[in-house]
Amino acid sequence: MSEHLLQVSMIRWANLQATTIPQLALWYAIPNGGQRNKVVASKLKAEGAKAGVPDLHLPVARGGCHSLYVETKLPGNKPTYNQRTWHTYLRAEGNRVEMVTSLDQWIELNLDYLEGVK
């Protein structure tokens, strides 16, 4: 499985569950990564794209956190220096930031976060 397919499965689950947990419909992707040609990369950078920003964001406050950011990784993969730096900044501003490597982990994180569990 690729990170892309993992993230697609995560968002599909959230969208399916949103009928009973409406906050899950607020998940959105932050398309800062991926392979792009120089023209597209230049346009995205001019629009504010920044290396290291997490893949997904849930703008819902819970458990003393302003919102939840998620970095999608395959098992065994580590966040980059830029990603670790962004995670530190976002946490310092009162956000929760987690790295998810499986659909099961994603489901547990969502349910715990929305219940206010840290």
N, CA, C and O atoms as a GROMACS GRO file, in nm:
protein
  472
    1MET      N    1   0.084  -0.118   0.000
    1MET     CA    2   0.000   0.000   0.000
    1MET      C    3   0.089   0.125   0.000
    1MET      O    4   0.193   0.126   0.065
    2SER      N    5   0.048   0.227  -0.071
    2SER     CA    6   0.120   0.354  -0.073
    2SER      C    7   0.060   0.449   0.030
    2SER      O    8  -0.050   0.425   0.081
    3GLU      N    9   0.132   0.557   0.062
    3GLU     CA   10   0.077   0.658   0.151
    3GLU      C   11  -0.052   0.716   0.091
    3GLU      O   12  -0.147   0.744   0.163
    4HIS      N   13  -0.054   0.732  -0.040
    4HIS     CA   14  -0.173   0.782  -0.108
    4HIS      C   15  -0.294   0.693  -0.079
    4HIS      O   16  -0.399   0.742  -0.039
    5LEU      N   17  -0.279   0.563  -0.100
    5LEU     CA   18  -0.391   0.471  -0.078
    5LEU      C   19  -0.432   0.465   0.068
    5LEU      O   20  -0.550   0.452   0.100
    6LEU      N   21  -0.335   0.474   0.157
    6LEU     CA   22  -0.366   0.476   0.300
    6LEU      C   23  -0.450   0.600   0.332
    6LEU      O   24  -0.552   0.592   0.400
    7GLN      N   25  -0.406   0.714   0.283
    7GLN     CA   26  -0.480   0.837   0.310
    7GLN      C   27  -0.619   0.834   0.248
    7GLN      O   28  -0.715   0.882   0.309
    8VAL      N   29  -0.632   0.779   0.128
    8VAL     CA   30  -0.764   0.766   0.064
    8VAL      C   31  -0.855   0.681   0.151
    8VAL      O   32  -0.971   0.715   0.171
    9SER      N   33  -0.803   0.570   0.203
    9SER     CA   34  -0.886   0.483   0.288
    9SER      C   35  -0.925   0.553   0.418
    9SER      O   36  -1.035   0.533   0.468
   10MET      N   37  -0.836   0.634   0.471
   10MET     CA   38  -0.864   0.708   0.593
   10MET      C   39  -0.978   0.807   0.571
   10MET      O   40  -1.071   0.815   0.651
   11ILE      N   41  -0.970   0.882   0.464
   11ILE     CA   42  -1.073   0.982   0.434
   11ILE      C   43  -1.206   0.915   0.398
   11ILE      O   44  -1.312   0.964   0.434
   12ARG      N   45  -1.200   0.804   0.327
   12ARG     CA   46  -1.324   0.730   0.298
   12ARG      C   47  -1.393   0.689   0.427
   12ARG      O   48  -1.515   0.704   0.441
   13TRP      N   49  -1.316   0.636   0.521
   13TRP     CA   50  -1.374   0.596   0.649
   13TRP      C   51  -1.439   0.717   0.717
   13TRP      O   52  -1.552   0.708   0.764
   14ALA      N   53  -1.366   0.830   0.723
   14ALA     CA   54  -1.420   0.950   0.787
   14ALA      C   55  -1.549   0.995   0.720
   14ALA      O   56  -1.646   1.030   0.788
   15ASN      N   57  -1.551   0.994   0.588
   15ASN     CA   58  -1.672   1.038   0.516
   15ASN      C   59  -1.790   0.944   0.543
   15ASN      O   60  -1.904   0.990   0.555
   16LEU      N   61  -1.763   0.815   0.551
   16LEU     CA   62  -1.870   0.719   0.582
   16LEU      C   63  -1.924   0.738   0.724
   16LEU      O   64  -2.044   0.723   0.747
   17GLN      N   65  -1.836   0.770   0.816
   17GLN     CA   66  -1.876   0.786   0.956
   17GLN      C   67  -1.940   0.921   0.984
   17GLN      O   68  -2.001   0.940   1.089
   18ALA      N   69  -1.926   1.015   0.892
   18ALA     CA   70  -1.974   1.152   0.914
   18ALA      C   71  -2.125   1.160   0.930
   18ALA      O   72  -2.176   1.260   0.981
   19THR      N   73  -2.197   1.058   0.886
   19THR     CA   74  -2.343   1.059   0.905
   19THR      C   75  -2.379   1.047   1.052
   19THR      O   76  -2.483   1.098   1.095
   20THR      N   77  -2.294   0.980   1.130
   20THR     CA   78  -2.320   0.967   1.274
   20THR      C   79  -2.227   1.054   1.359
   20THR      O   80  -2.259   1.086   1.473
   21ILE      N   81  -2.112   1.093   1.302
   21ILE     CA   82  -2.017   1.181   1.371
   21ILE      C   83  -1.987   1.297   1.275
   21ILE      O   84  -1.889   1.291   1.202
   22PRO      N   85  -2.070   1.401   1.275
   22PRO     CA   86  -2.061   1.507   1.174
   22PRO      C   87  -1.925   1.577   1.166
   22PRO      O   88  -1.886   1.625   1.060
   23GLN      N   89  -1.854   1.585   1.277
   23GLN     CA   90  -1.724   1.653   1.276
   23GLN      C   91  -1.625   1.586   1.180
   23GLN      O   92  -1.535   1.653   1.128
   24LEU      N   93  -1.642   1.458   1.154
   24LEU     CA   94  -1.550   1.387   1.064
   24LEU      C   95  -1.558   1.439   0.920
   24LEU      O   96  -1.465   1.419   0.842
   25ALA      N   97  -1.668   1.505   0.885
   25ALA     CA   98  -1.680   1.563   0.751
   25ALA      C   99  -1.588   1.683   0.734
   25ALA      O  100  -1.571   1.731   0.622
   26LEU      N  101  -1.530   1.733   0.841
   26LEU     CA  102  -1.445   1.852   0.835
   26LEU      C  103  -1.299   1.821   0.802
   26LEU      O  104  -1.219   1.914   0.784
   27TRP      N  105  -1.262   1.693   0.794
   27TRP     CA  106  -1.125   1.659   0.755
   27TRP      C  107  -1.097   1.714   0.616
   27TRP      O  108  -1.182   1.706   0.527
   28TYR      N  109  -0.978   1.769   0.597
   28TYR     CA  110  -0.935   1.810   0.463
   28TYR      C  111  -0.786   1.787   0.446
   28TYR      O  112  -0.709   1.788   0.543
   29ALA      N  113  -0.746   1.767   0.322
   29ALA     CA  114  -0.606   1.741   0.289
   29ALA      C  115  -0.533   1.873   0.263
   29ALA      O  116  -0.591   1.971   0.216
   30ILE      N  117  -0.405   1.872   0.296
   30ILE     CA  118  -0.316   1.985   0.268
   30ILE      C  119  -0.214   1.934   0.166
   30ILE      O  120  -0.117   1.870   0.204
   31PRO      N  121  -0.236   1.963   0.039
   31PRO     CA  122  -0.154   1.903  -0.068
   31PRO      C  123  -0.019   1.971  -0.088
   31PRO      O  124   0.005   2.035  -0.190
   32ASN      N  125   0.070   1.958   0.011
   32ASN     CA  126   0.202   2.020   0.000
   32ASN      C  127   0.308   1.927  -0.056
   32ASN      O  128   0.413   1.975  -0.100
   33GLY      N  129   0.286   1.798  -0.056
   33GLY     CA  130   0.388   1.704  -0.100
   33GLY      C  131   0.363   1.652  -0.239
   33GLY      O  132   0.277   1.703  -0.311
   34GLY      N  133   0.436   1.551  -0.274
   34GLY     CA  134   0.415   1.485  -0.402
   34GLY      C  135   0.506   1.536  -0.512
   34GLY      O  136   0.571   1.640  -0.499
   35GLN      N  137   0.510   1.460  -0.619
   35GLN     CA  138   0.592   1.494  -0.734
   35GLN      C  139   0.517   1.594  -0.822
   35GLN      O  140   0.402   1.571  -0.861
   36ARG      N  141   0.584   1.704  -0.854
   36ARG     CA  142   0.525   1.807  -0.940
   36ARG      C  143   0.632   1.861  -1.032
   36ARG      O  144   0.751   1.860  -0.999
   37ASN      N  145   0.589   1.908  -1.149
   37ASN     CA  146   0.687   1.974  -1.235
   37ASN      C  147   0.720   2.111  -1.177
   37ASN      O  148   0.650   2.160  -1.088
   38LYS      N  149   0.826   2.174  -1.228
   38LYS     CA  150   0.875   2.300  -1.171
   38LYS      C  151   0.772   2.412  -1.179
   38LYS      O  152   0.765   2.496  -1.088
   39VAL      N  153   0.694   2.416  -1.284
   39VAL     CA  154   0.595   2.523  -1.300
   39VAL      C  155   0.487   2.511  -1.193
   39VAL      O  156   0.454   2.609  -1.127
   40VAL      N  157   0.433   2.391  -1.175
   40VAL     CA  158   0.330   2.369  -1.074
   40VAL      C  159   0.387   2.392  -0.934
   40VAL      O  160   0.322   2.457  -0.851
   41ALA      N  161   0.506   2.342  -0.907
   41ALA     CA  162   0.569   2.360  -0.776
   41ALA      C  163   0.588   2.509  -0.747
   41ALA      O  164   0.566   2.553  -0.634
   42SER      N  165   0.629   2.585  -0.846
   42SER     CA  166   0.649   2.728  -0.829
   42SER      C  167   0.518   2.800  -0.798
   42SER      O  168   0.514   2.888  -0.712
   43LYS      N  169   0.412   2.762  -0.868
   43LYS     CA  170   0.280   2.822  -0.843
   43LYS      C  171   0.231   2.790  -0.702
   43LYS      O  172   0.181   2.877  -0.632
   44LEU      N  173   0.246   2.664  -0.661
   44LEU     CA  174   0.201   2.625  -0.527
   44LEU      C  175   0.280   2.697  -0.419
   44LEU      O  176   0.222   2.740  -0.319
   45LYS      N  177   0.410   2.711  -0.438
   45LYS     CA  178   0.492   2.782  -0.341
   45LYS      C  179   0.448   2.928  -0.331
   45LYS      O  180   0.440   2.984  -0.222
   46ALA      N  181   0.419   2.990  -0.446
   46ALA     CA  182   0.372   3.129  -0.447
   46ALA      C  183   0.238   3.144  -0.376
   46ALA      O  184   0.208   3.248  -0.318
   47GLU      N  185   0.157   3.038  -0.381
   47GLU     CA  186   0.025   3.038  -0.315
   47GLU      C  187   0.034   3.008  -0.165
   47GLU      O  188  -0.065   3.019  -0.094
   48GLY      N  189   0.154   2.970  -0.118
   48GLY     CA  190   0.171   2.946   0.025
   48GLY      C  191   0.202   2.804   0.066
   48GLY      O  192   0.210   2.775   0.186
   49ALA      N  193   0.218   2.713  -0.029
   49ALA     CA  194   0.255   2.576   0.006
   49ALA      C  195   0.390   2.576   0.076
   49ALA      O  196   0.482   2.647   0.036
   50LYS      N  197   0.401   2.496   0.182
   50LYS     CA  198   0.525   2.490   0.259
   50LYS      C  199   0.561   2.346   0.288
   50LYS      O  200   0.476   2.266   0.328
   51ALA      N  201   0.687   2.314   0.267
   51ALA     CA  202   0.737   2.180   0.293
   51ALA      C  203   0.723   2.146   0.440
   51ALA      O  204   0.757   2.227   0.527
   52GLY      N  205   0.674   2.026   0.468
   52GLY     CA  206   0.667   1.977   0.604
   52GLY      C  207   0.532   1.990   0.673
   52GLY      O  208   0.511   1.929   0.778
   53VAL      N  209   0.440   2.068   0.615
   53VAL     CA  210   0.307   2.082   0.676
   53VAL      C  211   0.239   1.945   0.673
   53VAL      O  212   0.247   1.875   0.572
   54PRO      N  213   0.172   1.906   0.781
   54PRO     CA  214   0.108   1.774   0.783
   54PRO      C  215   0.008   1.754   0.670
   54PRO      O  216  -0.039   1.850   0.609
   55ASP      N  217  -0.024   1.628   0.642
   55ASP     CA  218  -0.109   1.590   0.529
   55ASP      C  219  -0.256   1.625   0.547
   55ASP      O  220  -0.324   1.662   0.451
   56LEU      N  221  -0.306   1.615   0.670
   56LEU     CA  222  -0.450   1.630   0.694
   56LEU      C  223  -0.475   1.718   0.815
   56LEU      O  224  -0.393   1.725   0.907
   57HIS      N  225  -0.590   1.785   0.814
   57HIS     CA  226  -0.627   1.873   0.924
   57HIS      C  227  -0.774   1.858   0.958
   57HIS      O  228  -0.860   1.855   0.869
   58LEU      N  229  -0.803   1.848   1.088
   58LEU     CA  230  -0.940   1.845   1.138
   58LEU      C  231  -0.957   1.969   1.226
   58LEU      O  232  -0.908   1.972   1.339
   59PRO      N  233  -1.028   2.072   1.176
   59PRO     CA  234  -1.042   2.197   1.253
   59PRO      C  235  -1.152   2.188   1.359
   59PRO      O  236  -1.251   2.261   1.355
   60VAL      N  237  -1.131   2.097   1.453
   60VAL     CA  238  -1.226   2.074   1.562
   60VAL      C  239  -1.146   2.077   1.692
   60VAL      O  240  -1.048   2.005   1.707
   61ALA      N  241  -1.189   2.161   1.786
   61ALA     CA  242  -1.122   2.170   1.916
   61ALA      C  243  -1.173   2.060   2.009
   61ALA      O  244  -1.294   2.040   2.023
   62ARG      N  245  -1.079   1.990   2.072
   62ARG     CA  246  -1.114   1.886   2.169
   62ARG      C  247  -0.997   1.868   2.266
   62ARG      O  248  -0.881   1.890   2.232
   63GLY      N  249  -1.032   1.826   2.388
   63GLY     CA  250  -0.930   1.788   2.485
   63GLY      C  251  -0.824   1.894   2.510
   63GLY      O  252  -0.708   1.860   2.535
   64GLY      N  253  -0.862   2.020   2.503
   64GLY     CA  254  -0.766   2.128   2.524
   64GLY      C  255  -0.681   2.162   2.403
   64GLY      O  256  -0.592   2.246   2.413
   65CYS      N  257  -0.707   2.100   2.289
   65CYS     CA  258  -0.633   2.129   2.165
   65CYS      C  259  -0.722   2.208   2.069
   65CYS      O  260  -0.843   2.187   2.064
   66HIS      N  261  -0.660   2.298   1.995
   66HIS     CA  262  -0.734   2.377   1.897
   66HIS      C  263  -0.784   2.293   1.780
   66HIS      O  264  -0.896   2.313   1.731
   67SER      N  265  -0.701   2.200   1.735
   67SER     CA  266  -0.736   2.116   1.620
   67SER      C  267  -0.641   1.997   1.616
   67SER      O  268  -0.550   1.984   1.698
   68LEU      N  269  -0.665   1.910   1.518
   68LEU     CA  270  -0.585   1.788   1.501
   68LEU      C  271  -0.523   1.786   1.362
   68LEU      O  272  -0.593   1.801   1.262
   69TYR      N  273  -0.392   1.768   1.356
   69TYR     CA  274  -0.320   1.749   1.231
   69TYR      C  275  -0.267   1.607   1.226
   69TYR      O  276  -0.228   1.550   1.329
   70VAL      N  277  -0.267   1.548   1.106
   70VAL     CA  278  -0.217   1.412   1.090
   70VAL      C  279  -0.117   1.405   0.976
   70VAL      O  280  -0.141   1.457   0.867
   71GLU      N  281  -0.006   1.340   1.004
   71GLU     CA  282   0.095   1.307   0.904
   71GLU      C  283   0.076   1.160   0.869
   71GLU      O  284   0.080   1.075   0.957
   72THR      N  285   0.055   1.130   0.742
   72THR     CA  286   0.037   0.993   0.696
   72THR      C  287   0.172   0.935   0.656
   72THR      O  288   0.243   0.993   0.574
   73LYS      N  289   0.206   0.821   0.713
   73LYS     CA  290   0.331   0.752   0.680
   73LYS      C  291   0.305   0.602   0.671
   73LYS      O  292   0.216   0.549   0.738
   74LEU      N  293   0.382   0.536   0.590
   74LEU     CA  294   0.379   0.390   0.590
   74LEU      C  295   0.462   0.339   0.707
   74LEU      O  296   0.555   0.407   0.750
   75PRO      N  297   0.429   0.221   0.760
   75PRO     CA  298   0.508   0.166   0.872
   75PRO      C  299   0.657   0.166   0.840
   75PRO      O  300   0.699   0.126   0.731
   76GLY      N  301   0.735   0.212   0.935
   76GLY     CA  302   0.881   0.216   0.919
   76GLY      C  303   0.933   0.346   0.863
   76GLY      O  304   1.052   0.374   0.874
   77ASN      N  305   0.846   0.428   0.801
   77ASN     CA  306   0.890   0.557   0.748
   77ASN      C  307   0.890   0.661   0.859
   77ASN      O  308   0.805   0.658   0.948
   78LYS      N  309   0.983   0.752   0.852
   78LYS     CA  310   0.999   0.856   0.954
   78LYS      C  311   0.966   0.992   0.894
   78LYS      O  312   0.983   1.013   0.774
   79PRO      N  313   0.919   1.086   0.977
   79PRO     CA  314   0.896   1.221   0.926
   79PRO      C  315   1.029   1.289   0.893
   79PRO      O  316   1.132   1.260   0.953
   80THR      N  317   1.024   1.379   0.795
   80THR     CA  318   1.142   1.454   0.754
   80THR      C  319   1.174   1.562   0.859
   80THR      O  320   1.096   1.586   0.951
   81TYR      N  321   1.288   1.624   0.843
   81TYR     CA  322   1.325   1.735   0.931
   81TYR      C  323   1.219   1.846   0.925
   81TYR      O  324   1.175   1.896   1.028
   82ASN      N  325   1.178   1.883   0.804
   82ASN     CA  326   1.076   1.988   0.789
   82ASN      C  327   0.945   1.948   0.856
   82ASN      O  328   0.879   2.031   0.918
   83GLN      N  329   0.907   1.821   0.843
   83GLN     CA  330   0.784   1.774   0.907
   83GLN      C  331   0.795   1.781   1.059
   83GLN      O  332   0.703   1.827   1.126
   84ARG      N  333   0.906   1.735   1.112
   84ARG     CA  334   0.926   1.739   1.258
   84ARG      C  335   0.923   1.883   1.308
   84ARG      O  336   0.868   1.911   1.415
   85THR      N  337   0.980   1.975   1.232
   85THR     CA  338   0.981   2.117   1.270
   85THR      C  339   0.839   2.172   1.273
   85THR      O  340   0.801   2.240   1.369
   86TRP      N  341   0.760   2.144   1.169
   86TRP     CA  342   0.621   2.189   1.165
   86TRP      C  343   0.542   2.128   1.281
   86TRP      O  344   0.462   2.198   1.344
   87HIS      N  345   0.563   2.001   1.310
   87HIS     CA  346   0.491   1.936   1.419
   87HIS      C  347   0.518   2.008   1.552
   87HIS      O  348   0.427   2.030   1.632
   88THR      N  349   0.643   2.045   1.573
   88THR     CA  350   0.681   2.117   1.695
   88THR      C  351   0.611   2.252   1.701
   88THR      O  352   0.556   2.288   1.805
   89TYR      N  353   0.612   2.327   1.592
   89TYR     CA  354   0.546   2.458   1.588
   89TYR      C  355   0.396   2.444   1.614
   89TYR      O  356   0.339   2.520   1.693
   90LEU      N  357   0.333   2.349   1.547
   90LEU     CA  358   0.188   2.334   1.562
   90LEU      C  359   0.150   2.293   1.704
   90LEU      O  360   0.052   2.342   1.758
   91ARG      N  361   0.227   2.204   1.764
   91ARG     CA  362   0.201   2.165   1.903
   91ARG      C  363   0.218   2.283   1.998
   91ARG      O  364   0.140   2.300   2.091
   92ALA      N  365   0.321   2.365   1.973
   92ALA     CA  366   0.345   2.482   2.058
   92ALA      C  367   0.229   2.581   2.052
   92ALA      O  368   0.209   2.660   2.145
   93GLU      N  369   0.153   2.578   1.945
   93GLU     CA  370   0.038   2.667   1.929
   93GLU      C  371  -0.093   2.603   1.975
   93GLU      O  372  -0.201   2.657   1.950
   94GLY      N  373  -0.083   2.488   2.041
   94GLY     CA  374  -0.202   2.428   2.102
   94GLY      C  375  -0.276   2.327   2.015
   94GLY      O  376  -0.391   2.294   2.044
   95ASN      N  377  -0.212   2.279   1.910
   95ASN     CA  378  -0.272   2.177   1.824
   95ASN      C  379  -0.219   2.040   1.860
   95ASN      O  380  -0.107   2.027   1.911
   96ARG      N  381  -0.297   1.939   1.833
   96ARG     CA  382  -0.249   1.802   1.846
   96ARG      C  383  -0.198   1.759   1.709
   96ARG      O  384  -0.262   1.786   1.608
   97VAL      N  385  -0.083   1.694   1.706
   97VAL     CA  386  -0.024   1.644   1.583
   97VAL      C  387   0.014   1.499   1.603
   97VAL      O  388   0.083   1.464   1.698
   98GLU      N  389  -0.033   1.413   1.512
   98GLU     CA  390  -0.004   1.270   1.523
   98GLU      C  391   0.041   1.216   1.388
   98GLU      O  392   0.006   1.270   1.283
   99MET      N  393   0.119   1.110   1.393
   99MET     CA  394   0.158   1.037   1.273
   99MET      C  395   0.078   0.907   1.271
   99MET      O  396   0.072   0.836   1.371
  100VAL      N  397   0.016   0.877   1.158
  100VAL     CA  398  -0.068   0.758   1.144
  100VAL      C  399  -0.009   0.667   1.037
  100VAL      O  400   0.028   0.712   0.929
  101THR      N  401   0.000   0.536   1.070
  101THR     CA  402   0.059   0.440   0.976
  101THR      C  403  -0.037   0.329   0.935
  101THR      O  404   0.001   0.239   0.860
  102SER      N  405  -0.161   0.335   0.984
  102SER     CA  406  -0.259   0.232   0.947
  102SER      C  407  -0.400   0.286   0.961
  102SER      O  408  -0.424   0.385   1.031
  103LEU      N  409  -0.493   0.221   0.893
  103LEU     CA  410  -0.634   0.259   0.905
  103LEU      C  411  -0.685   0.237   1.047
  103LEU      O  412  -0.760   0.320   1.099
  104ASP      N  413  -0.645   0.129   1.111
  104ASP     CA  414  -0.687   0.103   1.249
  104ASP      C  415  -0.640   0.214   1.343
  104ASP      O  416  -0.715   0.259   1.430
  105GLN      N  417  -0.517   0.257   1.326
  105GLN     CA  418  -0.463   0.365   1.409
  105GLN      C  419  -0.541   0.495   1.384
  105GLN      O  420  -0.570   0.569   1.478
  106TRP      N  421  -0.575   0.523   1.257
  106TRP     CA  422  -0.654   0.641   1.220
  106TRP      C  423  -0.792   0.639   1.290
  106TRP      O  424  -0.835   0.739   1.346
  107ILE      N  425  -0.857   0.525   1.285
  107ILE     CA  426  -0.990   0.513   1.345
  107ILE      C  427  -0.982   0.539   1.495
  107ILE      O  428  -1.060   0.617   1.550
  108GLU      N  429  -0.888   0.474   1.562
  108GLU     CA  430  -0.871   0.492   1.706
  108GLU      C  431  -0.839   0.637   1.740
  108GLU      O  432  -0.895   0.692   1.836
  109LEU      N  433  -0.751   0.700   1.664
  109LEU     CA  434  -0.716   0.840   1.687
  109LEU      C  435  -0.838   0.929   1.676
  109LEU      O  436  -0.861   1.014   1.763
  110ASN      N  437  -0.917   0.913   1.571
  110ASN     CA  438  -1.036   0.996   1.552
  110ASN      C  439  -1.135   0.980   1.666
  110ASN      O  440  -1.183   1.079   1.720
  111LEU      N  441  -1.164   0.858   1.702
  111LEU     CA  442  -1.262   0.833   1.809
  111LEU      C  443  -1.213   0.889   1.942
  111LEU      O  444  -1.290   0.951   2.015
  112ASP      N  445  -1.085   0.867   1.974
  112ASP     CA  446  -1.030   0.918   2.098
  112ASP      C  447  -1.028   1.071   2.098
  112ASP      O  448  -1.067   1.134   2.196
  113TYR      N  449  -0.983   1.130   1.988
  113TYR     CA  450  -0.974   1.277   1.982
  113TYR      C  451  -1.112   1.340   2.000
  113TYR      O  452  -1.127   1.434   2.077
  114LEU      N  453  -1.210   1.291   1.930
  114LEU     CA  454  -1.343   1.349   1.937
  114LEU      C  455  -1.410   1.328   2.073
  114LEU      O  456  -1.503   1.400   2.109
  115GLU      N  457  -1.362   1.228   2.148
  115GLU     CA  458  -1.410   1.208   2.286
  115GLU      C  459  -1.330   1.291   2.386
  115GLU      O  460  -1.361   1.292   2.505
  116GLY      N  461  -1.228   1.361   2.336
  116GLY     CA  462  -1.147   1.447   2.424
  116GLY      C  463  -1.032   1.376   2.489
  116GLY      O  464  -0.972   1.428   2.583
  117VAL      N  465  -0.999   1.255   2.441
  117VAL     CA  466  -0.888   1.179   2.498
  117VAL      C  467  -0.757   1.228   2.438
  117VAL      O  468  -0.746   1.243   2.316
  118LYS      N  469  -0.658   1.253   2.522
  118LYS     CA  470  -0.528   1.299   2.472
  118LYS      C  471  -0.435   1.183   2.445
  118LYS      O  472  -0.322   1.204   2.402
   0.00000   0.00000   0.00000
